[in-house]
Amino acid sequence: MWILMRESLLSLLLLCAWDIVVVVMFQIFHQEWMEQPTLPISLIGSALVLFMSFRNNTAYNRWWEGRTLWGAVTNNSRSFARQAGTILRGCPDLTRAMAAYPYALRGALGRLDASEDINRLLPDSMKAGVEGKANIPAAILFQIGLRVDAESRRLGIDGALQGQIDRILSDMSNAQGGLERIRNTPLAIQFSVLPKVVAAVFCIILPLSMVQTLGWITPLGSSLVGLLFVALDKIGSDLQDPFGNTAHGMPMLTISRTIEIDLLQSCNLPAPPPLLPVKGVQN
């Protein structure tokens, strides 16, 4: 809540300044064009709330679907580590490669440089097969699949047991495809631009309909109502990009670190400490 208020502070100050200008002009000059009826303003506000609510619901559905798919990545990573430790009789290199995967996925979704974490965790034997690939997360899964097949042949593991691990990798790939679909399919421009423009116009004409009734109290009433629409627009704008590197984006780094800790500890490998929130925000 405080983060949203801080980000909306500039808009609130601008609204308040405009409201004061309207009140001063009305009280001193009493311009007739400022005596606007309140009914059209009420209708515009009601329509704007409905439109923003629909946009925000759509944006939240995108965010929640992304979080659900990241949950699938988390669960399948743990299942893979368990299968690597039981069916493949323990394979630290595969577990470390899977621990590198969420970092690579985070980098691809957020268009961030994740090479440091990938190089730290990915075994040297797999780095050559990943370097230079356009889709690094998919390349890591492919290298893991090759290594699983090689280990299965070496240990003489039954094909049905190997198929259990392959299904986990397929589920990981399906979750990645869903996340990429969200990233590559933004909301239509009508939902991104129109609410912001209409909200700005509404906030400009709002004090004109209040000043006749509220007088000098207009800045208080108009600014509070205007802040509501600014906050609604800000919430929708933040949620429509769930992979953005903002305070409202999905905590992909924290999720990746959690997966790394769980997987490395399952093989009795040293694991880093969990990430702590920074100023109440989980990265």
Secondary structure, 3 states (H helix, E strand, C coil): CHHHHHHCHHHHHHHHHHHHHHHHHHHHCCCHHHCCCCHHHHHHHHHHHHHHHHHHHHHHHHHHHHHHHHHHHHHHHHHHHHHHHHCCCCCHHHHHHHHHHHHHHHHHHHCCCCHHHHHHHCCHHHHHHHCCCCCHHHHHHHHHHHHHHHHHHHHCCCHHHHHHHHHHHHHHHHHHHHHHHHHHCCCCHHHHHHHHHHHHHHHHHHHHHHHHHHHHHHHHHHHHHHHHHHHHHHHHHHHCCCCCCCCCCCCHHHHHHHHHHHHHHHCCCCCCCCCCCECCECC
